[in-house]
Protein backbone atom coordinates (compact mmCIF):
# COMPACT_ATOMS: atom_id res chain seq x y z
CA UNK A 1 0.00 0.00 0.00
CA UNK A 2 1.18 3.52 -0.77
CA UNK A 3 1.29 5.26 2.62
CA UNK A 4 0.29 8.58 1.04
CA UNK A 5 -3.34 7.50 0.68
CA UNK A 6 -5.69 6.39 3.43
CA UNK A 7 -7.68 3.28 2.51
CA UNK A 8 -11.23 4.11 3.48
CA UNK A 9 -14.52 3.96 1.62
CA UNK A 10 -15.22 6.92 -0.58
CA UNK A 11 -13.69 9.42 -2.95
CA UNK A 12 -10.00 10.35 -2.86
CA UNK A 13 -8.62 13.18 -4.96
CA UNK A 14 -5.12 12.15 -5.96
CA UNK A 15 -4.42 15.49 -7.61
CA UNK A 16 -5.01 17.64 -10.69
CA UNK A 17 -8.58 16.56 -11.39
CA UNK A 18 -8.07 12.84 -10.87
CA UNK A 19 -10.10 10.87 -8.33
CA UNK A 20 -10.25 7.30 -7.05
CA UNK A 21 -13.33 5.67 -5.54
CA UNK A 22 -12.26 3.05 -2.99
CA UNK A 23 -14.32 0.22 -1.46
CA UNK A 24 -12.66 -1.59 1.45
CA UNK A 25 -12.09 -4.39 2.10
CA UNK A 26 -11.45 -4.97 -1.60
CA UNK A 27 -12.77 -8.54 -1.46
CA UNK A 28 -15.30 -10.19 -3.77
CA UNK A 29 -17.29 -7.43 -5.52
CA UNK A 30 -15.80 -4.53 -3.55
CA UNK A 31 -14.08 -2.87 -6.47
CA UNK A 32 -12.50 0.51 -7.10
CA UNK A 33 -13.28 3.06 -9.82
CA UNK A 34 -11.92 6.42 -10.96
CA UNK A 35 -12.76 9.78 -12.46
CA UNK A 36 -10.66 12.06 -14.68
CA UNK A 37 -11.85 15.65 -15.12
CA UNK A 38 -10.36 18.50 -17.12
CA UNK A 39 -12.29 21.62 -18.13
CA UNK A 40 -15.75 20.55 -19.25
CA UNK A 41 -14.67 17.00 -20.10
CA UNK A 42 -14.81 13.91 -17.90
CA UNK A 43 -13.98 10.22 -18.08
CA UNK A 44 -15.20 7.61 -15.59
CA UNK A 45 -13.15 4.45 -15.11
CA UNK A 46 -15.57 1.61 -14.30
CA UNK A 47 -18.84 1.43 -12.40
CA UNK A 48 -19.75 -0.88 -9.50
CA UNK A 49 -21.50 -4.20 -8.79
CA UNK A 50 -25.01 -2.81 -8.53
CA UNK A 51 -26.85 0.40 -9.28
CA UNK A 52 -27.23 1.46 -5.65
CA UNK A 53 -23.49 1.42 -5.03
CA UNK A 54 -22.89 3.22 -8.32
CA UNK A 55 -25.45 5.92 -7.51
CA UNK A 56 -23.70 6.64 -4.22
CA UNK A 57 -20.36 6.90 -6.00
CA UNK A 58 -21.66 9.16 -8.77
CA UNK A 59 -23.35 11.40 -6.20
CA UNK A 60 -20.08 11.82 -4.31
CA UNK A 61 -18.26 12.55 -7.54
CA UNK A 62 -20.86 15.18 -8.48
CA UNK A 63 -20.50 16.84 -5.07
CA UNK A 64 -16.72 16.99 -5.46
CA UNK A 65 -16.48 18.05 -9.10
CA UNK A 66 -19.86 19.38 -10.19
CA UNK A 67 -20.02 16.69 -12.89
CA UNK A 68 -23.35 14.87 -12.64
CA UNK A 69 -23.87 11.28 -13.78
CA UNK A 70 -25.74 12.34 -16.91
CA UNK A 71 -22.96 14.75 -17.85
CA UNK A 72 -20.07 12.28 -17.87
CA UNK A 73 -18.69 12.21 -21.41
CA UNK A 74 -16.84 8.92 -21.50
CA UNK A 75 -16.90 5.69 -19.49
CA UNK A 76 -14.11 3.14 -19.86
CA UNK A 77 -14.64 -0.39 -18.58
CA UNK A 78 -11.31 -1.98 -17.69
CA UNK A 79 -12.84 -5.45 -18.15
CA UNK A 80 -16.15 -7.29 -18.29
CA UNK A 81 -16.75 -8.43 -14.70
CA UNK A 82 -20.02 -7.11 -13.29
CA UNK A 83 -18.41 -5.43 -10.29
CA UNK A 84 -16.89 -3.02 -12.82
CA UNK A 85 -19.87 -2.66 -15.19
CA UNK A 86 -23.29 -3.06 -13.54
CA UNK A 87 -23.82 0.68 -13.13
CA UNK A 88 -22.91 1.67 -16.69
CA UNK A 89 -26.47 2.63 -17.60
CA UNK A 90 -26.56 5.40 -15.00
CA UNK A 91 -24.15 7.39 -17.17
CA UNK A 92 -26.84 8.10 -19.72
CA UNK A 93 -24.88 10.38 -22.04
CA UNK A 94 -21.52 8.64 -21.86
CA UNK A 95 -19.83 6.82 -24.67
CA UNK A 96 -18.92 3.45 -23.16
CA UNK A 97 -15.54 2.16 -24.31
CA UNK A 98 -14.07 -1.29 -23.74
CA UNK A 99 -11.84 -3.72 -25.54
CA UNK A 100 -13.64 -5.81 -28.14
CA UNK A 101 -12.88 -8.94 -26.11
CA UNK A 102 -14.47 -7.40 -23.00
CA UNK A 103 -17.56 -6.38 -24.95
CA UNK A 104 -18.07 -9.98 -26.05
CA UNK A 105 -17.74 -11.16 -22.44
CA UNK A 106 -20.27 -8.57 -21.23
CA UNK A 107 -22.80 -9.81 -23.77
CA UNK A 108 -22.24 -13.42 -22.69
CA UNK A 109 -22.53 -12.95 -18.92
CA UNK A 110 -25.36 -10.75 -17.66
CA UNK A 111 -26.61 -9.60 -14.27
CA UNK A 112 -29.65 -11.85 -14.80
CA UNK A 113 -27.31 -14.83 -14.94
CA UNK A 114 -25.66 -13.67 -11.71
CA UNK A 115 -29.06 -13.38 -10.04
CA UNK A 116 -29.94 -16.87 -11.29
CA UNK A 117 -26.79 -18.17 -9.62
CA UNK A 118 -27.84 -16.48 -6.38
CA UNK A 119 -31.38 -17.86 -6.63
CA UNK A 120 -30.00 -21.37 -7.04
CA UNK A 121 -27.47 -21.00 -4.21
CA UNK A 122 -29.66 -22.40 -1.37
CA UNK A 123 -29.79 -25.74 -3.18
CA UNK A 124 -26.07 -25.95 -3.91
CA UNK A 125 -24.79 -27.06 -0.51
CA UNK A 126 -21.41 -25.75 0.62
CA UNK A 127 -20.80 -24.01 -2.71
CA UNK A 128 -24.12 -22.20 -2.39
CA UNK A 129 -23.33 -21.06 1.14
CA UNK A 130 -20.04 -19.66 -0.08
CA UNK A 131 -21.72 -17.87 -3.01
CA UNK A 132 -24.29 -16.32 -0.67
CA UNK A 133 -21.56 -15.22 1.71
CA UNK A 134 -19.44 -13.42 -0.90
CA UNK A 135 -22.18 -12.02 -3.17
CA UNK A 136 -25.00 -11.57 -0.67
CA UNK A 137 -24.28 -7.85 -0.02
CA UNK A 138 -25.09 -6.92 -3.64
CA UNK A 139 -28.46 -6.42 -5.32
CA UNK A 140 -28.47 -7.97 -8.78
CA UNK A 141 -32.12 -6.99 -9.26
CA UNK A 142 -31.01 -3.35 -9.12
CA UNK A 143 -28.52 -2.95 -11.93
CA UNK A 144 -28.10 -0.51 -14.79
CA UNK A 145 -26.39 -2.36 -17.58
CA UNK A 146 -25.16 -0.68 -20.75
CA UNK A 147 -22.95 -2.40 -23.26
CA UNK A 148 -19.98 -0.65 -24.86
CA UNK A 149 -20.81 1.78 -27.66
CA UNK A 150 -17.20 1.79 -28.92
CA UNK A 151 -14.60 -0.97 -28.83
CA UNK A 152 -10.94 -1.25 -29.69
CA UNK A 153 -8.14 -3.79 -29.89
CA UNK A 154 -4.61 -3.08 -28.76
CA UNK A 155 -4.41 0.61 -27.91
CA UNK A 156 -6.56 3.75 -28.01
CA UNK A 157 -5.70 7.39 -27.35
CA UNK A 158 -8.31 9.67 -25.77
CA UNK A 159 -8.43 13.33 -24.80
CA UNK A 160 -10.13 14.54 -21.63
CA UNK A 161 -9.84 18.29 -21.91
CA UNK A 162 -6.09 18.79 -22.22
CA UNK A 163 -5.25 15.45 -20.64
CA UNK A 164 -3.95 12.58 -22.76
CA UNK A 165 -5.43 9.24 -21.70
CA UNK A 166 -3.89 6.06 -23.08
CA UNK A 167 -5.92 2.83 -23.10
CA UNK A 168 -3.73 -0.26 -23.34
CA UNK A 169 -5.21 -3.73 -23.77
CA UNK A 170 -3.17 -6.25 -21.80
CA UNK A 171 -5.60 -9.17 -21.74
CA UNK A 172 -6.28 -11.96 -21.87
CA UNK A 173 -5.02 -12.18 -18.31
CA UNK A 174 -7.49 -11.72 -15.42
CA UNK A 175 -10.25 -11.79 -18.07
CA UNK A 176 -10.18 -11.95 -21.85
CA UNK A 177 -9.97 -8.21 -22.46
CA UNK A 178 -8.24 -6.37 -19.59
CA UNK A 179 -7.36 -2.70 -20.20
CA UNK A 180 -5.06 -0.27 -18.37
CA UNK A 181 -6.07 3.42 -18.24
CA UNK A 182 -2.92 5.55 -18.16
CA UNK A 183 -2.72 9.32 -17.68
CA UNK A 184 0.98 9.91 -18.41
CA UNK A 185 1.25 13.62 -17.57
CA UNK A 186 -0.33 13.01 -14.17
CA UNK A 187 1.73 9.86 -13.52
CA UNK A 188 -1.47 7.91 -12.81
CA UNK A 189 -2.71 4.52 -13.95
CA UNK A 190 -5.99 2.74 -13.25
CA UNK A 191 -5.23 -0.96 -13.59
CA UNK A 192 -8.58 -2.69 -13.24
CA UNK A 193 -8.16 -6.21 -11.92
CA UNK A 194 -4.64 -6.63 -13.20
CA UNK A 195 -3.91 -5.57 -9.62
CA UNK A 196 -5.47 -6.87 -6.43
CA UNK A 197 -3.62 -5.26 -3.52
CA UNK A 198 -3.66 -7.09 -0.16
CA UNK A 199 -6.08 -9.55 -1.77
CA UNK A 200 -5.51 -12.70 -3.81
CA UNK A 201 -5.59 -12.21 -7.59
CA UNK A 202 -8.05 -14.40 -9.48
CA UNK A 203 -7.18 -15.67 -12.94
CA UNK A 204 -10.36 -16.33 -14.90
CA UNK A 205 -8.64 -16.36 -18.28
CA UNK A 206 -4.83 -16.38 -18.40
CA UNK A 207 -2.31 -17.05 -19.79
CA UNK A 208 -0.28 -16.20 -16.74
CA UNK A 209 2.62 -14.84 -18.83
CA UNK A 210 0.35 -12.07 -20.16
CA UNK A 211 -0.54 -11.03 -16.63
CA UNK A 212 3.08 -11.00 -15.49
CA UNK A 213 3.94 -8.91 -18.57
CA UNK A 214 1.07 -6.51 -17.76
CA UNK A 215 2.58 -5.95 -14.31
CA UNK A 216 5.90 -5.16 -15.97
CA UNK A 217 4.17 -2.60 -18.20
CA UNK A 218 2.70 -0.89 -15.13
CA UNK A 219 6.13 -0.79 -13.47
CA UNK A 220 7.63 0.73 -16.63
CA UNK A 221 5.04 3.54 -16.56
CA UNK A 222 6.76 4.93 -13.43
CA UNK A 223 3.42 6.17 -12.13
CA UNK A 224 3.17 7.87 -8.75
CA UNK A 225 -0.51 6.90 -8.35
CA UNK A 226 -1.48 3.29 -9.13
CA UNK A 227 -5.17 2.58 -8.54
CA UNK A 228 -5.87 -1.17 -8.46
CA UNK A 229 -9.16 -2.84 -9.26
CA UNK A 230 -9.37 -3.97 -5.63
CA UNK A 231 -7.54 -2.80 -2.54
CA UNK A 232 -5.67 0.35 -1.54
CA UNK A 233 -3.86 2.74 -3.88
CA UNK A 234 -0.41 1.29 -4.36
CA UNK A 235 3.10 1.84 -5.71
CA UNK A 236 5.65 -0.16 -7.69
CA UNK A 237 6.36 -2.38 -4.69
CA UNK A 238 2.71 -3.41 -4.64
CA UNK A 239 2.81 -4.25 -8.34
CA UNK A 240 5.90 -6.39 -7.85
CA UNK A 241 4.20 -8.35 -5.06
CA UNK A 242 1.33 -9.26 -7.40
CA UNK A 243 3.84 -10.21 -10.08
CA UNK A 244 5.73 -12.39 -7.58
CA UNK A 245 2.52 -14.16 -6.52
CA UNK A 246 1.66 -14.99 -10.12
CA UNK A 247 5.15 -16.34 -10.79
CA UNK A 248 5.09 -18.37 -7.58
CA UNK A 249 1.69 -19.94 -8.27
CA UNK A 250 2.74 -20.75 -11.84
CA UNK A 251 5.92 -22.48 -10.68
CA UNK A 252 4.22 -24.44 -7.91
CA UNK A 253 1.21 -25.43 -10.01
CA UNK A 254 3.47 -26.61 -12.83
CA UNK A 255 5.38 -28.90 -10.45
CA UNK A 256 2.16 -30.51 -9.29
CA UNK A 257 0.71 -30.75 -12.79
CA UNK A 258 3.85 -32.54 -13.97
CA UNK A 259 3.64 -34.85 -10.93
CA UNK A 260 0.06 -35.78 -11.83
CA UNK A 261 -1.72 -34.11 -8.90
CA UNK A 262 -5.32 -33.04 -9.40
CA UNK A 263 -6.41 -29.42 -9.21
CA UNK A 264 -7.99 -30.18 -5.84
CA UNK A 265 -4.86 -31.79 -4.41
CA UNK A 266 -2.66 -28.98 -5.72
CA UNK A 267 -4.95 -26.33 -4.22
CA UNK A 268 -4.59 -27.95 -0.81
CA UNK A 269 -0.88 -28.68 -1.18
CA UNK A 270 0.62 -25.35 -2.26
CA UNK A 271 1.85 -23.25 0.65
CA UNK A 272 0.69 -19.63 0.81
CA UNK A 273 2.83 -18.68 3.79
CA UNK A 274 4.31 -15.68 2.00
CA UNK A 275 0.81 -14.42 1.12
CA UNK A 276 -1.12 -15.47 4.22
CA UNK A 277 -2.04 -11.88 5.06
CA UNK A 278 -3.93 -11.51 1.77
CA UNK A 279 -7.69 -12.01 1.73
CA UNK A 280 -9.51 -14.64 -0.34
CA UNK A 281 -6.64 -17.13 -0.41
CA UNK A 282 -9.08 -19.80 -1.61
CA UNK A 283 -8.98 -18.24 -5.08
CA UNK A 284 -5.93 -20.42 -5.58
CA UNK A 285 -8.44 -23.08 -6.72
CA UNK A 286 -9.49 -20.96 -9.73
CA UNK A 287 -5.89 -20.01 -10.46
CA UNK A 288 -4.67 -23.60 -10.49
CA UNK A 289 -7.58 -24.76 -12.64
CA UNK A 290 -6.84 -22.02 -15.18
CA UNK A 291 -3.13 -22.86 -15.14
CA UNK A 292 -3.77 -26.59 -15.56
CA UNK A 293 -5.99 -25.90 -18.58
CA UNK A 294 -3.24 -23.67 -19.96
CA UNK A 295 -0.60 -26.38 -19.49
CA UNK A 296 -2.76 -29.02 -21.18
CA UNK A 297 -3.91 -26.76 -24.01
CA UNK A 298 -7.53 -27.43 -23.06
CA UNK A 299 -10.20 -25.16 -24.56
CA UNK A 300 -12.93 -26.58 -22.34
CA UNK A 301 -14.63 -23.98 -20.16
CA UNK A 302 -14.14 -24.13 -16.41
CA UNK A 303 -16.77 -25.89 -14.32
CA UNK A 304 -17.81 -22.88 -12.25
CA UNK A 305 -19.91 -24.78 -9.71
CA UNK A 306 -17.15 -27.29 -9.01
CA UNK A 307 -14.64 -24.48 -8.57
CA UNK A 308 -16.85 -22.58 -6.12
CA UNK A 309 -17.25 -25.83 -4.18
CA UNK A 310 -13.49 -26.25 -4.13
CA UNK A 311 -12.95 -22.66 -3.00
CA UNK A 312 -15.37 -23.23 -0.13
CA UNK A 313 -13.49 -26.40 0.80
CA UNK A 314 -10.09 -24.70 0.64
CA UNK A 315 -11.30 -21.77 2.71
CA UNK A 316 -12.60 -24.12 5.39
CA UNK A 317 -9.33 -26.06 5.51
CA UNK A 318 -6.84 -23.18 5.68
C-alpha positions as CSV (number, residue, x, y, z in Angstrom):
1,X,0.0,0.0,0.0
2,X,1.2,3.5,-0.8
3,X,1.3,5.3,2.6
4,X,0.3,8.6,1.0
5,X,-3.3,7.5,0.7
6,X,-5.7,6.4,3.4
7,X,-7.7,3.3,2.5
8,X,-11.2,4.1,3.5
9,X,-14.5,4.0,1.6
10,X,-15.2,6.9,-0.6
11,X,-13.7,9.4,-2.9
12,X,-10.0,10.3,-2.9
13,X,-8.6,13.2,-5.0
14,X,-5.1,12.1,-6.0
15,X,-4.4,15.5,-7.6
16,X,-5.0,17.6,-10.7
17,X,-8.6,16.6,-11.4
18,X,-8.1,12.8,-10.9
19,X,-10.1,10.9,-8.3
20,X,-10.2,7.3,-7.1
21,X,-13.3,5.7,-5.5
22,X,-12.3,3.1,-3.0
23,X,-14.3,0.2,-1.5
24,X,-12.7,-1.6,1.4
25,X,-12.1,-4.4,2.1
26,X,-11.5,-5.0,-1.6
27,X,-12.8,-8.5,-1.5
28,X,-15.3,-10.2,-3.8
29,X,-17.3,-7.4,-5.5
30,X,-15.8,-4.5,-3.5
31,X,-14.1,-2.9,-6.5
32,X,-12.5,0.5,-7.1
33,X,-13.3,3.1,-9.8
34,X,-11.9,6.4,-11.0
35,X,-12.8,9.8,-12.5
36,X,-10.7,12.1,-14.7
37,X,-11.8,15.7,-15.1
38,X,-10.4,18.5,-17.1
39,X,-12.3,21.6,-18.1
40,X,-15.7,20.6,-19.2
41,X,-14.7,17.0,-20.1
42,X,-14.8,13.9,-17.9
43,X,-14.0,10.2,-18.1
44,X,-15.2,7.6,-15.6
45,X,-13.1,4.5,-15.1
46,X,-15.6,1.6,-14.3
47,X,-18.8,1.4,-12.4
48,X,-19.8,-0.9,-9.5
49,X,-21.5,-4.2,-8.8
50,X,-25.0,-2.8,-8.5
51,X,-26.8,0.4,-9.3
52,X,-27.2,1.5,-5.7
53,X,-23.5,1.4,-5.0
54,X,-22.9,3.2,-8.3
55,X,-25.5,5.9,-7.5
56,X,-23.7,6.6,-4.2
57,X,-20.4,6.9,-6.0
58,X,-21.7,9.2,-8.8
59,X,-23.4,11.4,-6.2
60,X,-20.1,11.8,-4.3
61,X,-18.3,12.6,-7.5
62,X,-20.9,15.2,-8.5
63,X,-20.5,16.8,-5.1
64,X,-16.7,17.0,-5.5
65,X,-16.5,18.0,-9.1
66,X,-19.9,19.4,-10.2
67,X,-20.0,16.7,-12.9
68,X,-23.4,14.9,-12.6
69,X,-23.9,11.3,-13.8
70,X,-25.7,12.3,-16.9
71,X,-23.0,14.8,-17.9
72,X,-20.1,12.3,-17.9
73,X,-18.7,12.2,-21.4
74,X,-16.8,8.9,-21.5
75,X,-16.9,5.7,-19.5
76,X,-14.1,3.1,-19.9
77,X,-14.6,-0.4,-18.6
78,X,-11.3,-2.0,-17.7
79,X,-12.8,-5.4,-18.1
80,X,-16.1,-7.3,-18.3
81,X,-16.8,-8.4,-14.7
82,X,-20.0,-7.1,-13.3
83,X,-18.4,-5.4,-10.3
84,X,-16.9,-3.0,-12.8
85,X,-19.9,-2.7,-15.2
86,X,-23.3,-3.1,-13.5
87,X,-23.8,0.7,-13.1
88,X,-22.9,1.7,-16.7
89,X,-26.5,2.6,-17.6
90,X,-26.6,5.4,-15.0
91,X,-24.1,7.4,-17.2
92,X,-26.8,8.1,-19.7
93,X,-24.9,10.4,-22.0
94,X,-21.5,8.6,-21.9
95,X,-19.8,6.8,-24.7
96,X,-18.9,3.5,-23.2
97,X,-15.5,2.2,-24.3
98,X,-14.1,-1.3,-23.7
99,X,-11.8,-3.7,-25.5
100,X,-13.6,-5.8,-28.1
101,X,-12.9,-8.9,-26.1
102,X,-14.5,-7.4,-23.0
103,X,-17.6,-6.4,-25.0
104,X,-18.1,-10.0,-26.1
105,X,-17.7,-11.2,-22.4
106,X,-20.3,-8.6,-21.2
107,X,-22.8,-9.8,-23.8
108,X,-22.2,-13.4,-22.7
109,X,-22.5,-12.9,-18.9
110,X,-25.4,-10.8,-17.7
111,X,-26.6,-9.6,-14.3
112,X,-29.6,-11.9,-14.8
113,X,-27.3,-14.8,-14.9
114,X,-25.7,-13.7,-11.7
115,X,-29.1,-13.4,-10.0
116,X,-29.9,-16.9,-11.3
117,X,-26.8,-18.2,-9.6
118,X,-27.8,-16.5,-6.4
119,X,-31.4,-17.9,-6.6
120,X,-30.0,-21.4,-7.0
121,X,-27.5,-21.0,-4.2
122,X,-29.7,-22.4,-1.4
123,X,-29.8,-25.7,-3.2
124,X,-26.1,-25.9,-3.9
125,X,-24.8,-27.1,-0.5
126,X,-21.4,-25.7,0.6
127,X,-20.8,-24.0,-2.7
128,X,-24.1,-22.2,-2.4
129,X,-23.3,-21.1,1.1
130,X,-20.0,-19.7,-0.1
131,X,-21.7,-17.9,-3.0
132,X,-24.3,-16.3,-0.7
133,X,-21.6,-15.2,1.7
134,X,-19.4,-13.4,-0.9
135,X,-22.2,-12.0,-3.2
136,X,-25.0,-11.6,-0.7
137,X,-24.3,-7.8,0.0
138,X,-25.1,-6.9,-3.6
139,X,-28.5,-6.4,-5.3
140,X,-28.5,-8.0,-8.8
141,X,-32.1,-7.0,-9.3
142,X,-31.0,-3.4,-9.1
143,X,-28.5,-3.0,-11.9
144,X,-28.1,-0.5,-14.8
145,X,-26.4,-2.4,-17.6
146,X,-25.2,-0.7,-20.7
147,X,-23.0,-2.4,-23.3
148,X,-20.0,-0.7,-24.9
149,X,-20.8,1.8,-27.7
150,X,-17.2,1.8,-28.9
151,X,-14.6,-1.0,-28.8
152,X,-10.9,-1.3,-29.7
153,X,-8.1,-3.8,-29.9
154,X,-4.6,-3.1,-28.8
155,X,-4.4,0.6,-27.9
156,X,-6.6,3.7,-28.0
157,X,-5.7,7.4,-27.3
158,X,-8.3,9.7,-25.8
159,X,-8.4,13.3,-24.8
160,X,-10.1,14.5,-21.6
161,X,-9.8,18.3,-21.9
162,X,-6.1,18.8,-22.2
163,X,-5.2,15.5,-20.6
164,X,-4.0,12.6,-22.8
165,X,-5.4,9.2,-21.7
166,X,-3.9,6.1,-23.1
167,X,-5.9,2.8,-23.1
168,X,-3.7,-0.3,-23.3
169,X,-5.2,-3.7,-23.8
170,X,-3.2,-6.2,-21.8
171,X,-5.6,-9.2,-21.7
172,X,-6.3,-12.0,-21.9
173,X,-5.0,-12.2,-18.3
174,X,-7.5,-11.7,-15.4
175,X,-10.3,-11.8,-18.1
176,X,-10.2,-11.9,-21.8
177,X,-10.0,-8.2,-22.5
178,X,-8.2,-6.4,-19.6
179,X,-7.4,-2.7,-20.2
180,X,-5.1,-0.3,-18.4
181,X,-6.1,3.4,-18.2
182,X,-2.9,5.5,-18.2
183,X,-2.7,9.3,-17.7
184,X,1.0,9.9,-18.4
185,X,1.3,13.6,-17.6
186,X,-0.3,13.0,-14.2
187,X,1.7,9.9,-13.5
188,X,-1.5,7.9,-12.8
189,X,-2.7,4.5,-13.9
190,X,-6.0,2.7,-13.3
191,X,-5.2,-1.0,-13.6
192,X,-8.6,-2.7,-13.2
193,X,-8.2,-6.2,-11.9
194,X,-4.6,-6.6,-13.2
195,X,-3.9,-5.6,-9.6
196,X,-5.5,-6.9,-6.4
197,X,-3.6,-5.3,-3.5
198,X,-3.7,-7.1,-0.2
199,X,-6.1,-9.6,-1.8
200,X,-5.5,-12.7,-3.8
201,X,-5.6,-12.2,-7.6
202,X,-8.1,-14.4,-9.5
203,X,-7.2,-15.7,-12.9
204,X,-10.4,-16.3,-14.9
205,X,-8.6,-16.4,-18.3
206,X,-4.8,-16.4,-18.4
207,X,-2.3,-17.0,-19.8
208,X,-0.3,-16.2,-16.7
209,X,2.6,-14.8,-18.8
210,X,0.3,-12.1,-20.2
211,X,-0.5,-11.0,-16.6
212,X,3.1,-11.0,-15.5
213,X,3.9,-8.9,-18.6
214,X,1.1,-6.5,-17.8
215,X,2.6,-6.0,-14.3
216,X,5.9,-5.2,-16.0
217,X,4.2,-2.6,-18.2
218,X,2.7,-0.9,-15.1
219,X,6.1,-0.8,-13.5
220,X,7.6,0.7,-16.6
221,X,5.0,3.5,-16.6
222,X,6.8,4.9,-13.4
223,X,3.4,6.2,-12.1
224,X,3.2,7.9,-8.7
225,X,-0.5,6.9,-8.4
226,X,-1.5,3.3,-9.1
227,X,-5.2,2.6,-8.5
228,X,-5.9,-1.2,-8.5
229,X,-9.2,-2.8,-9.3
230,X,-9.4,-4.0,-5.6
231,X,-7.5,-2.8,-2.5
232,X,-5.7,0.4,-1.5
233,X,-3.9,2.7,-3.9
234,X,-0.4,1.3,-4.4
235,X,3.1,1.8,-5.7
236,X,5.7,-0.2,-7.7
237,X,6.4,-2.4,-4.7
238,X,2.7,-3.4,-4.6
239,X,2.8,-4.3,-8.3
240,X,5.9,-6.4,-7.9
241,X,4.2,-8.3,-5.1
242,X,1.3,-9.3,-7.4
243,X,3.8,-10.2,-10.1
244,X,5.7,-12.4,-7.6
245,X,2.5,-14.2,-6.5
246,X,1.7,-15.0,-10.1
247,X,5.1,-16.3,-10.8
248,X,5.1,-18.4,-7.6
249,X,1.7,-19.9,-8.3
250,X,2.7,-20.8,-11.8
251,X,5.9,-22.5,-10.7
252,X,4.2,-24.4,-7.9
253,X,1.2,-25.4,-10.0
254,X,3.5,-26.6,-12.8
255,X,5.4,-28.9,-10.4
256,X,2.2,-30.5,-9.3
257,X,0.7,-30.8,-12.8
258,X,3.9,-32.5,-14.0
259,X,3.6,-34.8,-10.9
260,X,0.1,-35.8,-11.8
261,X,-1.7,-34.1,-8.9
262,X,-5.3,-33.0,-9.4
263,X,-6.4,-29.4,-9.2
264,X,-8.0,-30.2,-5.8
265,X,-4.9,-31.8,-4.4
266,X,-2.7,-29.0,-5.7
267,X,-4.9,-26.3,-4.2
268,X,-4.6,-27.9,-0.8
269,X,-0.9,-28.7,-1.2
270,X,0.6,-25.3,-2.3
271,X,1.9,-23.2,0.7
272,X,0.7,-19.6,0.8
273,X,2.8,-18.7,3.8
274,X,4.3,-15.7,2.0
275,X,0.8,-14.4,1.1
276,X,-1.1,-15.5,4.2
277,X,-2.0,-11.9,5.1
278,X,-3.9,-11.5,1.8
279,X,-7.7,-12.0,1.7
280,X,-9.5,-14.6,-0.3
281,X,-6.6,-17.1,-0.4
282,X,-9.1,-19.8,-1.6
283,X,-9.0,-18.2,-5.1
284,X,-5.9,-20.4,-5.6
285,X,-8.4,-23.1,-6.7
286,X,-9.5,-21.0,-9.7
287,X,-5.9,-20.0,-10.5
288,X,-4.7,-23.6,-10.5
289,X,-7.6,-24.8,-12.6
290,X,-6.8,-22.0,-15.2
291,X,-3.1,-22.9,-15.1
292,X,-3.8,-26.6,-15.6
293,X,-6.0,-25.9,-18.6
294,X,-3.2,-23.7,-20.0
295,X,-0.6,-26.4,-19.5
296,X,-2.8,-29.0,-21.2
297,X,-3.9,-26.8,-24.0
298,X,-7.5,-27.4,-23.1
299,X,-10.2,-25.2,-24.6
300,X,-12.9,-26.6,-22.3
301,X,-14.6,-24.0,-20.2
302,X,-14.1,-24.1,-16.4
303,X,-16.8,-25.9,-14.3
304,X,-17.8,-22.9,-12.2
305,X,-19.9,-24.8,-9.7
306,X,-17.2,-27.3,-9.0
307,X,-14.6,-24.5,-8.6
308,X,-16.8,-22.6,-6.1
309,X,-17.2,-25.8,-4.2
310,X,-13.5,-26.3,-4.1
311,X,-13.0,-22.7,-3.0
312,X,-15.4,-23.2,-0.1
313,X,-13.5,-26.4,0.8
314,X,-10.1,-24.7,0.6
315,X,-11.3,-21.8,2.7
316,X,-12.6,-24.1,5.4
317,X,-9.3,-26.1,5.5
318,X,-6.8,-23.2,5.7
